[in-house]
Amino acid sequence: MTDYLAAVMAMLGPPEHRFGDPAAWDRLHAELGVELPPDYRVLVDAYAPIQLNGHLYLLHPATERWNLGEDIRQGVLAWSDVSWDGLDADEDPRQLFGFAEMRFGTPDGLWPIAGTDRGEAVFYVHGGQPRFLVSYDETWEEYRMSFAEWLYRYLVGEDMAGPHSAAFYPGPVRLEHLPMSAEDRTEPWYGPDRGM
């Protein structure tokens, strides 16, 4: 069985832990009322705030800019304002995944934890087995797997936001720190060779 957390970290290269702060996670979990998945926290602590392969953003709870808690709060508010009435059955996440109603930011609701510059939003569904929903271009897909497995499959070019959503780039994974000030200029770097 594949250790997806180790496999992702091998693709991304040595972790930097620039902002690792257990107290920041404690504060975030207390505020949210739920704990985010352990493998997600490991990856965020190791690399975030970062953009992967020019598209996927991972934010951190210990930073002022690119703050995960603030991003989750704003996402919860924005998604809670969406009208879910009048959608076709194949576009309505309530019908697709058996939700009585769409809830965001509640213990039994959806938590926006990552996103892309292509409009994909990754939601953690709290409780039970690891489960993520991804919204992309008016479609929704469900992935019953760990975050590390989802990210691994995303980085190797599988359709992890619905049909025809792959964003595969051969060669090493491209990483870029997000700027921590208005004057900060970042340069991308690449993970180890993946043989792809």
C-alpha positions as CSV (number, residue, x, y, z in Angstrom):
1,M,0.0,0.0,0.0
2,T,1.3,3.4,-0.9
3,D,2.3,5.9,1.8
4,Y,0.9,8.9,0.0
5,L,2.2,11.4,2.6
6,A,5.7,10.2,2.1
7,A,5.2,10.0,-1.7
8,V,4.0,13.6,-1.9
9,M,6.9,14.9,0.3
10,A,9.3,13.0,-1.9
11,M,7.9,14.8,-5.0
12,L,8.0,18.2,-3.2
13,G,11.5,17.8,-1.7
14,P,12.8,18.6,1.8
15,P,10.3,20.3,4.0
16,E,11.1,23.8,5.2
17,H,8.7,24.2,8.1
18,R,9.0,28.0,7.8
19,F,5.9,28.7,9.8
20,G,5.4,25.5,11.8
21,D,3.5,26.5,15.0
22,P,1.3,23.9,16.8
23,A,-0.4,26.8,18.8
24,A,-1.6,28.2,15.5
25,W,-3.3,24.9,14.7
26,D,-4.8,24.7,18.2
27,R,-6.3,28.2,17.8
28,L,-7.6,27.4,14.3
29,H,-9.2,24.2,15.4
30,A,-10.8,25.8,18.5
31,E,-12.2,28.6,16.3
32,L,-13.5,26.2,13.6
33,G,-14.8,23.6,16.1
34,V,-13.3,20.8,14.0
35,E,-9.8,19.4,13.4
36,L,-8.5,19.4,9.9
37,P,-6.9,16.1,8.7
38,P,-3.5,15.3,10.1
39,D,-1.8,14.6,6.7
40,Y,-3.1,18.0,5.5
41,R,-1.6,19.7,8.6
42,V,1.7,18.0,8.0
43,L,1.9,19.1,4.4
44,V,0.8,22.7,5.2
45,D,3.4,22.9,8.0
46,A,6.1,21.5,5.8
47,Y,5.6,23.8,2.8
48,A,2.9,26.5,3.0
49,P,2.1,29.2,2.1
50,I,2.9,27.9,-1.3
51,Q,1.7,27.5,-4.9
52,L,2.2,24.1,-6.5
53,N,2.7,23.6,-10.2
54,G,1.5,27.2,-10.9
55,H,-2.1,26.4,-9.8
56,L,-2.8,24.9,-6.4
57,Y,-2.6,27.1,-3.3
58,L,-1.9,25.8,0.2
59,L,-2.1,28.5,3.0
60,H,-0.9,28.4,6.6
61,P,-2.7,29.2,9.9
62,A,0.4,30.9,11.5
63,T,0.9,33.7,8.8
64,E,-0.6,37.1,8.6
65,R,-0.7,37.1,4.8
66,W,-2.1,34.0,3.1
67,N,-3.7,33.0,6.4
68,L,-5.5,29.7,6.3
69,G,-8.0,30.6,9.0
70,E,-9.0,33.9,7.3
71,D,-9.3,32.1,3.9
72,I,-11.5,29.5,5.4
73,R,-13.7,32.1,7.1
74,Q,-14.1,34.1,3.8
75,G,-14.8,30.9,1.9
76,V,-17.4,29.8,4.3
77,L,-19.2,33.2,4.0
78,A,-19.0,33.2,0.2
79,W,-20.2,29.6,-0.3
80,S,-23.0,30.1,2.3
81,D,-24.4,32.8,0.1
82,V,-24.7,30.6,-2.9
83,S,-28.3,29.7,-4.0
84,W,-28.6,26.0,-4.5
85,D,-32.1,26.1,-5.9
86,G,-32.8,25.4,-9.6
87,L,-29.7,23.3,-10.3
88,D,-29.8,20.3,-12.6
89,A,-29.5,17.0,-10.8
90,D,-26.0,16.5,-12.2
91,E,-24.8,19.9,-10.9
92,D,-26.5,19.8,-7.5
93,P,-24.2,18.6,-4.8
94,R,-27.1,17.9,-2.5
95,Q,-28.4,15.3,-4.9
96,L,-25.0,14.0,-5.9
97,F,-23.8,13.4,-2.4
98,G,-26.9,13.0,-0.3
99,F,-26.9,16.3,1.6
100,A,-30.2,17.5,3.0
101,E,-28.8,21.0,2.6
102,M,-25.5,22.6,1.8
103,R,-23.7,23.7,5.0
104,F,-20.4,25.4,5.2
105,G,-18.3,25.9,8.3
106,T,-20.4,23.6,10.5
107,P,-19.3,20.4,12.2
108,D,-21.3,18.4,9.6
109,G,-20.6,20.8,6.8
110,L,-18.0,21.6,4.2
111,W,-14.7,23.4,4.9
112,P,-12.8,25.1,2.0
113,I,-9.2,24.2,2.6
114,A,-7.4,24.7,-0.8
115,G,-8.0,26.2,-4.1
116,T,-6.5,26.9,-7.5
117,D,-6.2,29.9,-9.8
118,R,-8.4,27.8,-12.3
119,G,-11.4,28.1,-10.0
120,E,-11.2,24.7,-8.3
121,A,-12.2,24.7,-4.6
122,V,-11.3,21.7,-2.4
123,F,-13.6,21.1,0.6
124,Y,-12.9,18.9,3.6
125,V,-16.0,17.0,4.8
126,H,-15.5,16.5,8.5
127,G,-16.3,13.2,10.2
128,G,-15.9,9.5,9.4
129,Q,-13.5,8.3,6.7
130,P,-11.4,11.0,4.8
131,R,-13.6,12.7,2.3
132,F,-13.1,15.7,0.0
133,L,-15.4,17.4,-2.5
134,V,-14.0,19.5,-5.3
135,S,-16.0,22.1,-7.1
136,Y,-14.9,23.1,-10.6
137,D,-16.7,24.7,-13.5
138,E,-20.2,24.0,-12.1
139,T,-19.4,20.4,-11.4
140,W,-18.7,18.6,-8.1
141,E,-16.7,15.5,-7.6
142,E,-16.2,13.4,-4.4
143,Y,-12.9,11.8,-3.4
144,R,-12.9,9.3,-0.5
145,M,-9.2,9.3,0.3
146,S,-6.7,11.1,2.4
147,F,-5.7,14.6,1.4
148,A,-2.1,13.3,0.8
149,E,-3.5,10.8,-1.7
150,W,-5.7,13.5,-3.4
151,L,-2.7,15.8,-3.7
152,Y,-0.4,13.0,-5.0
153,R,-3.0,12.1,-7.7
154,Y,-3.4,15.8,-8.5
155,L,0.3,16.2,-9.0
156,V,0.8,13.1,-11.2
157,G,-1.9,14.4,-13.5
158,E,-5.1,12.6,-12.7
159,D,-8.5,14.2,-13.0
160,M,-8.9,15.3,-9.3
161,A,-11.5,18.0,-9.9
162,G,-13.8,16.1,-12.2
163,P,-13.5,15.0,-15.8
164,H,-10.9,16.6,-18.0
165,S,-9.6,18.6,-15.0
166,A,-6.0,17.3,-14.9
167,A,-3.2,19.8,-14.7
168,F,-0.2,17.6,-15.4
169,Y,3.3,19.0,-15.9
170,P,6.0,16.5,-16.7
171,G,9.2,16.7,-14.8
172,P,9.7,17.9,-11.2
173,V,6.9,19.7,-9.3
174,R,7.2,23.5,-9.5
175,L,7.0,25.2,-6.1
176,E,6.8,28.9,-5.3
177,H,6.5,30.6,-1.9
178,L,3.7,33.1,-1.8
179,P,4.9,36.7,-1.1
180,M,4.8,37.6,2.5
181,S,4.9,41.4,1.9
182,A,4.1,43.8,-1.0
183,E,7.8,44.1,-1.7
184,D,8.6,40.4,-1.6
185,R,9.6,38.9,-4.9
186,T,9.6,35.1,-5.0
187,E,11.3,32.8,-7.4
188,P,10.0,29.3,-8.2
189,W,12.1,26.2,-7.6
190,Y,11.6,22.6,-8.4
191,G,11.3,19.4,-6.4
192,P,13.4,16.3,-7.1
193,D,13.2,14.5,-10.5
194,R,10.1,12.3,-10.6
195,G,11.0,10.4,-13.8
196,M,7.9,11.8,-15.5
